[in-house]
Amino acid sequence: MRIVIGIVSGVVLGFWRVLVGVLVVVNLFITLTTNKRNKEIADFCEIWNTQVYVFLKYMTFVSNERPFPFKGMTKNLSKFEKEVRS
């Protein structure tokens, strides 16, 4: 079953990765023009980071917790702090 889950989750996360790649470029241009990053885009990308981490733990037999989409999304691993500029 791990192989089937790996293939399905890998395809879903692969498509999601393309979207995250586009959003990284968009966020780069937003940051260059406004001198601030877009928090919503960064949060969305963090969701992908967390899901990939859970997927890799499952596929390397570190965990038996099934990855997305076979289980609900895991809570984000990191939190973004408010940027302070002086």
MMTF fields as JSON, N, C-alpha, C and O atoms, coordinates in Angstrom:
{
  "mmtfVersion": "1.0.0",
  "mmtfProducer": "UNKNOWN",
  "numBonds": 343,
  "numAtoms": 344,
  "numGroups": 86,
  "numChains": 1,
  "numModels": 1,
  "chainsPerModel": [1],
  "groupsPerChain": [86],
  "chainIdList": ["A"],
  "bondAtomList": [4, 2, 8, 6, 12, 10, 16, 14, 20, 18, 24, 22, 28, 26, 32, 30, 36, 34, 40, 38, 44, 42, 48, 46, 52, 50, 56, 54, 60, 58, 64, 62, 68, 66, 72, 70, 76, 74, 80, 78, 84, 82, 88, 86, 92, 90, 96, 94, 100, 98, 104, 102, 108, 106, 112, 110, 116, 114, 120, 118, 124, 122, 128, 126, 132, 130, 136, 134, 140, 138, 144, 142, 148, 146, 152, 150, 156, 154, 160, 158, 164, 162, 168, 166, 172, 170, 176, 174, 180, 178, 184, 182, 188, 186, 192, 190, 196, 194, 200, 198, 204, 202, 208, 206, 212, 210, 216, 214, 220, 218, 224, 222, 228, 226, 232, 230, 236, 234, 240, 238, 244, 242, 248, 246, 252, 250, 256, 254, 260, 258, 264, 262, 268, 266, 272, 270, 276, 274, 280, 278, 284, 282, 288, 286, 292, 290, 296, 294, 300, 298, 304, 302, 308, 306, 312, 310, 316, 314, 320, 318, 324, 322, 328, 326, 332, 330, 336, 334, 340, 338],
  "bondOrderList": [1, 1, 1, 1, 1, 1, 1, 1, 1, 1, 1, 1, 1, 1, 1, 1, 1, 1, 1, 1, 1, 1, 1, 1, 1, 1, 1, 1, 1, 1, 1, 1, 1, 1, 1, 1, 1, 1, 1, 1, 1, 1, 1, 1, 1, 1, 1, 1, 1, 1, 1, 1, 1, 1, 1, 1, 1, 1, 1, 1, 1, 1, 1, 1, 1, 1, 1, 1, 1, 1, 1, 1, 1, 1, 1, 1, 1, 1, 1, 1, 1, 1, 1, 1, 1],
  "groupList": [{"groupName": "MET", "atomNameList": ["N", "CA", "C", "O"], "elementList": ["N", "C", "C", "O"], "formalChargeList": [0, 0, 0, 0], "bondAtomList": [1, 0, 2, 1, 3, 2], "bondOrderList": [1, 1, 2], "singleLetterCode": "M", "chemCompType": "L-PEPTIDE LINKING"}, {"groupName": "ARG", "atomNameList": ["N", "CA", "C", "O"], "elementList": ["N", "C", "C", "O"], "formalChargeList": [0, 0, 0, 0], "bondAtomList": [1, 0, 2, 1, 3, 2], "bondOrderList": [1, 1, 2], "singleLetterCode": "R", "chemCompType": "L-PEPTIDE LINKING"}, {"groupName": "ILE", "atomNameList": ["N", "CA", "C", "O"], "elementList": ["N", "C", "C", "O"], "formalChargeList": [0, 0, 0, 0], "bondAtomList": [1, 0, 2, 1, 3, 2], "bondOrderList": [1, 1, 2], "singleLetterCode": "I", "chemCompType": "L-PEPTIDE LINKING"}, {"groupName": "VAL", "atomNameList": ["N", "CA", "C", "O"], "elementList": ["N", "C", "C", "O"], "formalChargeList": [0, 0, 0, 0], "bondAtomList": [1, 0, 2, 1, 3, 2], "bondOrderList": [1, 1, 2], "singleLetterCode": "V", "chemCompType": "L-PEPTIDE LINKING"}, {"groupName": "GLY", "atomNameList": ["N", "CA", "C", "O"], "elementList": ["N", "C", "C", "O"], "formalChargeList": [0, 0, 0, 0], "bondAtomList": [1, 0, 2, 1, 3, 2], "bondOrderList": [1, 1, 2], "singleLetterCode": "G", "chemCompType": "PEPTIDE LINKING"}, {"groupName": "SER", "atomNameList": ["N", "CA", "C", "O"], "elementList": ["N", "C", "C", "O"], "formalChargeList": [0, 0, 0, 0], "bondAtomList": [1, 0, 2, 1, 3, 2], "bondOrderList": [1, 1, 2], "singleLetterCode": "S", "chemCompType": "L-PEPTIDE LINKING"}, {"groupName": "LEU", "atomNameList": ["N", "CA", "C", "O"], "elementList": ["N", "C", "C", "O"], "formalChargeList": [0, 0, 0, 0], "bondAtomList": [1, 0, 2, 1, 3, 2], "bondOrderList": [1, 1, 2], "singleLetterCode": "L", "chemCompType": "L-PEPTIDE LINKING"}, {"groupName": "PHE", "atomNameList": ["N", "CA", "C", "O"], "elementList": ["N", "C", "C", "O"], "formalChargeList": [0, 0, 0, 0], "bondAtomList": [1, 0, 2, 1, 3, 2], "bondOrderList": [1, 1, 2], "singleLetterCode": "F", "chemCompType": "L-PEPTIDE LINKING"}, {"groupName": "TRP", "atomNameList": ["N", "CA", "C", "O"], "elementList": ["N", "C", "C", "O"], "formalChargeList": [0, 0, 0, 0], "bondAtomList": [1, 0, 2, 1, 3, 2], "bondOrderList": [1, 1, 2], "singleLetterCode": "W", "chemCompType": "L-PEPTIDE LINKING"}, {"groupName": "ASN", "atomNameList": ["N", "CA", "C", "O"], "elementList": ["N", "C", "C", "O"], "formalChargeList": [0, 0, 0, 0], "bondAtomList": [1, 0, 2, 1, 3, 2], "bondOrderList": [1, 1, 2], "singleLetterCode": "N", "chemCompType": "L-PEPTIDE LINKING"}, {"groupName": "THR", "atomNameList": ["N", "CA", "C", "O"], "elementList": ["N", "C", "C", "O"], "formalChargeList": [0, 0, 0, 0], "bondAtomList": [1, 0, 2, 1, 3, 2], "bondOrderList": [1, 1, 2], "singleLetterCode": "T", "chemCompType": "L-PEPTIDE LINKING"}, {"groupName": "LYS", "atomNameList": ["N", "CA", "C", "O"], "elementList": ["N", "C", "C", "O"], "formalChargeList": [0, 0, 0, 0], "bondAtomList": [1, 0, 2, 1, 3, 2], "bondOrderList": [1, 1, 2], "singleLetterCode": "K", "chemCompType": "L-PEPTIDE LINKING"}, {"groupName": "GLU", "atomNameList": ["N", "CA", "C", "O"], "elementList": ["N", "C", "C", "O"], "formalChargeList": [0, 0, 0, 0], "bondAtomList": [1, 0, 2, 1, 3, 2], "bondOrderList": [1, 1, 2], "singleLetterCode": "E", "chemCompType": "L-PEPTIDE LINKING"}, {"groupName": "ALA", "atomNameList": ["N", "CA", "C", "O"], "elementList": ["N", "C", "C", "O"], "formalChargeList": [0, 0, 0, 0], "bondAtomList": [1, 0, 2, 1, 3, 2], "bondOrderList": [1, 1, 2], "singleLetterCode": "A", "chemCompType": "L-PEPTIDE LINKING"}, {"groupName": "ASP", "atomNameList": ["N", "CA", "C", "O"], "elementList": ["N", "C", "C", "O"], "formalChargeList": [0, 0, 0, 0], "bondAtomList": [1, 0, 2, 1, 3, 2], "bondOrderList": [1, 1, 2], "singleLetterCode": "D", "chemCompType": "L-PEPTIDE LINKING"}, {"groupName": "CYS", "atomNameList": ["N", "CA", "C", "O"], "elementList": ["N", "C", "C", "O"], "formalChargeList": [0, 0, 0, 0], "bondAtomList": [1, 0, 2, 1, 3, 2], "bondOrderList": [1, 1, 2], "singleLetterCode": "C", "chemCompType": "L-PEPTIDE LINKING"}, {"groupName": "GLN", "atomNameList": ["N", "CA", "C", "O"], "elementList": ["N", "C", "C", "O"], "formalChargeList": [0, 0, 0, 0], "bondAtomList": [1, 0, 2, 1, 3, 2], "bondOrderList": [1, 1, 2], "singleLetterCode": "Q", "chemCompType": "L-PEPTIDE LINKING"}, {"groupName": "TYR", "atomNameList": ["N", "CA", "C", "O"], "elementList": ["N", "C", "C", "O"], "formalChargeList": [0, 0, 0, 0], "bondAtomList": [1, 0, 2, 1, 3, 2], "bondOrderList": [1, 1, 2], "singleLetterCode": "Y", "chemCompType": "L-PEPTIDE LINKING"}, {"groupName": "PRO", "atomNameList": ["N", "CA", "C", "O"], "elementList": ["N", "C", "C", "O"], "formalChargeList": [0, 0, 0, 0], "bondAtomList": [1, 0, 2, 1, 3, 2], "bondOrderList": [1, 1, 2], "singleLetterCode": "P", "chemCompType": "L-PEPTIDE LINKING"}],
  "groupTypeList": [0, 1, 2, 3, 2, 4, 2, 3, 5, 4, 3, 3, 6, 4, 7, 8, 1, 3, 6, 3, 4, 3, 6, 3, 3, 3, 9, 6, 7, 2, 10, 6, 10, 10, 9, 11, 1, 9, 11, 12, 2, 13, 14, 7, 15, 12, 2, 8, 9, 10, 16, 3, 17, 3, 7, 6, 11, 17, 0, 10, 7, 3, 5, 9, 12, 1, 18, 7, 18, 7, 11, 4, 0, 10, 11, 9, 6, 5, 11, 7, 12, 11, 12, 3, 1, 5],
  "groupIdList": [1, 2, 3, 4, 5, 6, 7, 8, 9, 10, 11, 12, 13, 14, 15, 16, 17, 18, 19, 20, 21, 22, 23, 24, 25, 26, 27, 28, 29, 30, 31, 32, 33, 34, 35, 36, 37, 38, 39, 40, 41, 42, 43, 44, 45, 46, 47, 48, 49, 50, 51, 52, 53, 54, 55, 56, 57, 58, 59, 60, 61, 62, 63, 64, 65, 66, 67, 68, 69, 70, 71, 72, 73, 74, 75, 76, 77, 78, 79, 80, 81, 82, 83, 84, 85, 86],
  "secStructList": [7, 2, 2, 2, 2, 2, 2, 2, 2, 2, 2, 2, 2, 2, 2, 2, 2, 2, 2, 2, 2, 2, 2, 2, 2, 2, 2, 2, 2, 2, 2, 2, 2, 2, 1, 1, 7, 7, 2, 2, 2, 2, 2, 2, 2, 2, 2, 2, 2, 2, 2, 2, 2, 2, 2, 2, 2, 2, 2, 6, 6, 1, 7, 7, 7, 7, 7, 6, 6, 6, 1, 7, 7, 7, 7, 7, 1, 7, 7, 7, 7, 7, 7, 7, 7, 7],
  "xCoordList": [0.827, 0.0, 0.868, 0.46, 2.052, 2.949, 3.344, 3.525, 3.478, 3.853, 2.725, 2.976, 1.493, 0.34, 0.198, -0.006, 0.308, 0.219, 1.348, 1.136, 2.548, 3.684, 3.473, 3.827, 2.902, 2.676, 1.607, 1.812, 0.473, -0.624, -0.213, -0.406, 0.345, 0.769, 1.889, 1.932, 2.784, 3.885, 3.393, 3.918, 2.391, 1.829, 1.135, 1.326, 0.336, -0.359, 0.648, 0.512, 1.655, 2.66, 3.527, 4.024, 3.71, 4.459, 3.752, 4.381, 2.438, 1.671, 1.668, 1.787, 1.53, 1.53, 2.881, 2.942, 3.966, 5.312, 5.448, 6.107, 4.831, 4.864, 4.195, 4.717, 3.053, 2.364, 3.222, 3.3, 3.86, 4.73, 5.904, 6.3, 6.458, 7.548, 7.13, 7.88, 5.933, 5.412, 5.2, 5.525, 4.656, 4.408, 5.7, 5.718, 6.763, 8.058, 8.517, 8.989, 8.377, 8.769, 7.869, 8.358, 6.564, 5.636, 5.997, 6.029, 6.27, 6.613, 7.945, 8.128, 8.859, 10.126, 9.887, 10.442, 9.059, 8.77, 8.002, 8.246, 7.085, 6.361, 7.338, 7.261, 8.259, 9.242, 10.164, 10.498, 10.579, 11.464, 10.781, 11.421, 9.486, 8.792, 8.26, 8.246, 7.821, 7.218, 8.125, 7.817, 9.23, 10.164, 9.548, 10.019, 8.485, 7.845, 7.413, 6.986, 7.524, 7.046, 5.545, 4.995, 4.886, 3.463, 3.285, 3.654, 2.722, 2.599, 1.694, 1.967, 0.624, -0.303, 0.367, 0.157, 1.162, 1.889, 2.901, 3.041, 3.607, 4.597, 3.921, 4.453, 2.764, 2.034, 1.591, 1.677, 1.121, 0.702, 1.879, 1.741, 3.025, 4.226, 4.672, 5.191, 4.478, 4.829, 3.935, 4.385, 2.685, 1.796, 2.38, 2.414, 2.839, 3.453, 4.714, 4.923, 5.554, 6.776, 6.456, 7.113, 5.445, 5.06, 4.556, 4.918, 3.723, 3.17, 4.26, 4.209, 5.238, 6.357, 7.173, 7.611, 7.376, 8.112, 7.403, 8.047, 6.089, 5.312, 5.395, 5.529, 5.317, 5.418, 6.772, 6.842, 7.846, 9.183, 9.391, 10.038, 8.861, 8.949, 8.234, 8.723, 7.077, 6.321, 7.058, 7.148, 7.58, 8.23, 9.572, 10.028, 10.208, 11.485, 11.302, 12.274, 10.061, 9.718, 10.058, 10.219, 10.168, 10.396, 9.087, 9.075, 7.982, 6.67, 5.664, 5.85, 4.606, 3.51, 2.317, 1.252, 2.48, 1.42, 1.282, 2.224, 0.12, -0.082, -0.101, -0.629, 0.472, 0.525, -0.778, -1.671, -0.863, -1.96, -1.933, -0.836, -2.988, -4.404, -5.074, -6.303, -4.315, -4.891, -5.232, -5.909, -4.768, -5.061, -5.188, -4.696, -5.839, -5.951, -4.58, -3.577, -4.557, -3.287, -2.743, -3.485, -1.438, -0.759, -0.56, -0.341, -0.64, -0.43, 0.977, 1.921, 1.11, 2.406, 3.464, 3.193, 4.669, 5.767, 6.375, 6.804, 6.413, 7.022, 6.007, 5.037, 6.258, 5.413, 6.229, 7.424, 5.588, 6.261, 6.082, 4.998, 7.158, 7.093, 6.925, 7.303, 6.352, 6.177, 7.548, 8.416, 7.729, 8.996, 9.105, 8.155, 10.245, 10.5, 11.614, 12.714, 11.332, 12.336, 12.671, 11.79, 13.952, 14.344, 14.745, 15.105],
  "yCoordList": [-1.198, 0.0, 1.258, 2.292, 1.175, 2.332, 2.817, 4.016, 1.91, 2.285, 3.076, 4.099, 2.608, 3.308, 4.698, 5.686, 4.761, 6.051, 6.965, 8.161, 6.411, 7.199, 7.782, 8.934, 6.992, 7.464, 8.55, 9.607, 8.297, 9.27, 10.566, 11.653, 10.46, 11.659, 12.384, 13.614, 11.629, 12.239, 13.045, 14.122, 12.534, 13.263, 14.542, 15.607, 14.437, 15.613, 16.665, 17.842, 16.245, 17.19, 17.729, 18.852, 16.959, 17.43, 18.564, 19.559, 18.425, 19.511, 20.744, 21.878, 20.496, 21.586, 22.3, 23.516, 21.549, 22.129, 23.142, 24.17, 22.857, 23.785, 25.105, 26.182, 25.014, 26.211, 26.983, 28.21, 26.275, 26.923, 27.604, 28.698, 26.997, 27.615, 28.938, 29.913, 28.97, 30.21, 31.254, 32.428, 30.819, 31.746, 32.303, 33.439, 31.537, 32.024, 33.194, 34.207, 33.052, 34.133, 35.354, 36.484, 35.135, 36.238, 36.947, 38.176, 36.169, 36.768, 37.512, 38.521, 37.032, 37.734, 39.115, 40.103, 39.187, 40.483, 41.404, 42.611, 40.839, 41.648, 42.204, 43.379, 41.37, 41.802, 42.869, 43.828, 42.724, 43.709, 45.054, 46.101, 45.029, 46.283, 46.97, 48.199, 46.203, 46.811, 46.77, 47.378, 46.063, 45.887, 45.111, 45.211, 44.33, 43.454, 42.187, 42.226, 41.085, 39.838, 39.72, 40.327, 38.944, 38.698, 37.518, 36.39, 37.778, 36.75, 35.596, 34.442, 35.894, 34.842, 33.86, 32.651, 34.373, 33.488, 32.65, 31.453, 33.281, 32.552, 31.465, 30.363, 31.769, 30.773, 29.594, 28.442, 29.873, 28.816, 27.911, 26.689, 28.518, 27.737, 26.902, 25.8, 27.41, 26.655, 25.425, 24.389, 25.536, 24.366, 23.272, 22.106, 23.638, 22.661, 22.062, 20.85, 22.907, 22.41, 21.351, 20.312, 21.627, 20.689, 19.379, 18.307, 19.45, 18.231, 17.393, 16.164, 18.044, 17.302, 16.614, 15.477, 17.305, 16.714, 15.46, 14.44, 15.532, 14.37, 13.243, 12.076, 13.588, 12.598, 11.888, 10.663, 12.669, 12.056, 11.194, 10.149, 11.606, 10.762, 9.433, 8.382, 9.483, 8.261, 7.36, 6.151, 7.936, 7.141, 6.564, 5.573, 7.156, 6.637, 5.791, 5.48, 5.425, 4.541, 5.136, 4.395, 6.452, 7.095, 7.167, 7.135, 7.265, 7.416, 6.563, 6.284, 6.156, 5.46, 6.373, 5.913, 7.669, 8.643, 8.876, 9.33, 8.569, 8.699, 10.172, 11.014, 10.476, 11.871, 12.314, 11.506, 13.601, 14.175, 13.567, 13.454, 13.184, 13.372, 12.198, 12.145, 11.261, 10.1, 10.397, 9.61, 11.516, 11.972, 13.476, 14.083, 14.08, 15.538, 16.19, 15.557, 17.452, 18.17, 18.329, 18.596, 18.158, 18.305, 19.779, 20.59, 20.109, 21.5, 21.945, 21.157, 23.215, 23.742, 23.568, 23.73, 23.235, 23.007, 24.305, 24.371, 25.328, 26.578, 27.709, 27.671, 28.691, 29.879, 31.061, 31.157, 31.952, 33.153, 34.237, 34.435, 34.913, 36.013, 37.312, 37.434, 38.275, 39.592, 40.207, 40.196, 40.738, 41.352, 42.708, 43.492, 42.979, 44.26, 44.962, 44.426, 46.135, 46.921, 48.152, 48.798, 48.461, 49.655, 50.778, 51.859],
  "zCoordList": [0.0, 0.0, 0.0, -0.528, 0.584, 0.668, -0.734, -0.942, -1.678, -3.044, -3.706, -4.342, -3.561, -4.134, -3.509, -4.214, -2.2, -1.51, -1.963, -2.163, -2.126, -2.577, -3.97, -4.225, -4.865, -6.234, -6.263, -6.861, -5.623, -5.643, -4.941, -5.487, -3.749, -3.009, -3.75, -3.768, -4.352, -5.102, -6.292, -6.572, -6.993, -8.133, -7.658, -8.244, -6.605, -6.065, -5.61, -5.944, -4.848, -4.358, -5.498, -5.411, -6.547, -7.712, -8.428, -8.79, -8.639, -9.244, -8.339, -8.804, -7.047, -6.071, -6.088, -5.903, -6.311, -6.353, -7.484, -7.325, -8.62, -9.749, -9.348, -9.635, -8.693, -8.222, -7.225, -7.291, -6.308, -5.317, -6.02, -5.618, -7.041, -7.789, -8.416, -8.38, -8.99, -9.565, -8.463, -8.641, -7.334, -6.231, -5.641, -5.167, -5.662, -5.189, -6.053, -5.537, -7.353, -8.266, -8.056, -8.021, -7.916, -7.666, -6.363, -6.31, -5.314, -4.028, -4.104, -3.423, -4.912, -5.104, -5.7, -5.221, -6.747, -7.365, -6.416, -6.384, -5.652, -4.657, -3.637, -3.279, -3.166, -2.18, -2.753, -2.057, -3.993, -4.609, -4.827, -4.729, -5.121, -5.402, -4.149, -4.089, -3.143, -1.955, -0.733, 0.292, -0.836, 0.278, 1.445, 2.578, 1.162, 2.15, 1.435, 0.281, 2.115, 1.514, 1.725, 2.644, 0.884, 1.018, 1.967, 1.638, 3.134, 4.171, 3.733, 4.061, 3.0, 2.583, 1.626, 1.724, 0.714, -0.209, 0.563, 0.314, 1.5, 2.305, 3.144, 3.275, 3.704, 4.497, 3.623, 4.049, 2.414, 1.498, 1.139, 1.094, 0.888, 0.57, 1.769, 1.592, 2.979, 4.184, 4.341, 4.831, 3.931, 3.968, 3.076, 3.469, 1.881, 0.977, 1.604, 1.54, 2.209, 2.86, 3.905, 3.976, 4.712, 5.777, 5.189, 5.673, 4.15, 3.55, 2.883, 2.926, 2.271, 1.665, 2.756, 2.583, 3.881, 4.994, 5.515, 5.758, 5.687, 6.152, 5.121, 5.489, 3.828, 2.752, 2.787, 2.69, 2.928, 2.954, 4.194, 4.113, 5.322, 6.526, 6.302, 6.717, 5.645, 5.38, 4.396, 4.609, 3.33, 2.289, 2.731, 2.16, 3.725, 4.22, 5.486, 6.174, 5.785, 6.902, 8.269, 9.239, 8.358, 9.647, 10.418, 11.648, 9.677, 10.299, 9.532, 8.347, 10.21, 9.549, 9.334, 8.922, 9.609, 9.39, 7.886, 7.235, 7.345, 5.905, 5.501, 6.228, 4.346, 3.895, 3.232, 2.976, 2.964, 2.201, 0.802, 0.255, 0.198, 0.45, 1.153, 1.202, 1.694, 2.377, 3.825, 4.487, 4.307, 5.657, 5.562, 4.61, 6.529, 6.513, 6.541, 6.872, 6.191, 6.177, 7.595, 8.54, 7.714, 8.989, 9.291, 8.392, 10.566, 10.986, 10.584, 10.633, 10.187, 9.757, 10.832, 12.022, 10.399, 11.328, 11.849, 13.001, 11.014, 11.456, 11.399, 10.643, 12.204, 12.251, 11.77, 12.049, 11.053, 10.593, 11.649, 12.198, 11.904, 12.849, 12.093, 10.928, 12.783, 12.183, 11.933, 12.807, 10.741, 10.409, 11.087, 11.08, 11.663, 12.31, 11.549, 11.41, 11.07, 10.341, 11.167, 11.733, 11.226, 11.974, 11.055, 11.522]
}
